[in-house]
Amino acid sequence: MKKGGNWLYIILGIIIILAAYYFGNIWWNRDVVSIKTAVVTRGTIEAVVSSSGIVDAPVYELGTKMGGKIESLNVNEGESVKKGDLLAKFDNYEQASNDFDRTKQLFDEGAASKQSLDAARTIFEASRIIAPNHGIVAKINYREGETVVPGQPVIIVVNYDESWVEAQIDEIDIANVKIGDKVNITSDVYPDKIYDGQIYWIAPLAELRKVGGRVKMDEESYVFPCKIKFLGGHEELKVNMSVNVDVATKRSDNALLVPREAIVSKDDSSYVFKITNNHVKETKIEIGIRSYSSVEALSGLTEGDLVAVSNSSKLKDKGRIKIER
């Protein structure tokens, strides 16, 4: 009986020791904060101004001021045309052509007036449709034998080779944007493609923001329209297609890069918590360029430093931490 009692005391003692160790460990680590970390690296960083935009291009709505019946169409929708191509003829084309040639000959011989020549030229030009520039036939509104209403477009040609993007830059960002800035253009339709562009025009006056081509009346925010030319292939992007625009306003190629999650603001200054021997040191840094994911550290850090990127609100200078793996 006495021997069994000894075992009971031994087991009880072990339980007390384990409990003391468990609760003592909790007490000892009560101020330890679990964090995730990132390494300060060197690389390229760009300051970016983002905006939405619309693809635009020269659109030629071709018709005639006089109207008439279409005798022949020489193109189909989707076909490429060159400047000067004869796209369509009206039923008075042959007569108008002969009259113009005869009047021009008489004018050259001094037997016809300039007024007569101009009148014959006007009728001749109205008897046909000529491509004013190269492009793609986007739409044909009439068929052979149909009568065209004066002033109505018969053929619509779009010149995608000279297309551009029109974007709206917020007035708060316009001071950082200038003509010549390089631009990345993306589209939700083609998420894996990036198109290169460059700003070539910025409006001198601000205007109210437009959504779908109309002023958004419930939002009095001013923007500066700008135009962006494409610097490479962009055949997939069609007129009136929505795109996203990122303007690179500044760039540094050998910057110390710190994740944005590591930055803590206090008293109008920026800090990070640098890790040393399972402790953190509150470190003031000077920030240069800012991007969506990183900032440039101009002072306070060196390449290879380890910084906290989570639970920053729970950290304090010289506090103990546990790094999550």
Summary of the structure (lengths in Angstrom):
residues: 325
radius of gyration: 36.4
end to end distance: 51.7
largest distance: 147.0
contacts: 930
relative contact order: 0.20
helix: 21%
strand: 45%
